[in-house]
Amino acid sequence: MPKSQVTVRLDKNQLVRARKALGTGTVTETIERALALATEKAAHDGIIRKYSGVGGKDAFANR
């Protein structure tokens, strides 16, 4: 996939913490991992919302 070159201003301390937490070596790698985690979490949250309550003890009470 082609990459876009952007200019961003980041909090240096937050970037250091993110690099340490993600185990990344470069700013680019850190941002890419953070974006991947954010989109993965959004997809996961959507699945949880879709199926929340399904399979509970009263899931089939009105069927």
Rosetta blueprint (number, residue, H / E / L):
1 M L
2 P L
3 K L
4 S L
5 Q L
6 V L
7 T L
8 V L
9 R L
10 L L
11 D L
12 K H
13 N H
14 Q H
15 L H
16 V H
17 R H
18 A H
19 R H
20 K H
21 A H
22 L H
23 G L
24 T L
25 G L
26 T L
27 V H
28 T H
29 E H
30 T H
31 I H
32 E H
33 R H
34 A H
35 L H
36 A H
37 L H
38 A H
39 T H
40 E H
41 K H
42 A H
43 A H
44 H H
45 D H
46 G H
47 I H
48 I H
49 R H
50 K H
51 Y H
52 S L
53 G L
54 V L
55 G L
56 G L
57 K L
58 D L
59 A L
60 F L
61 A L
62 N L
63 R L
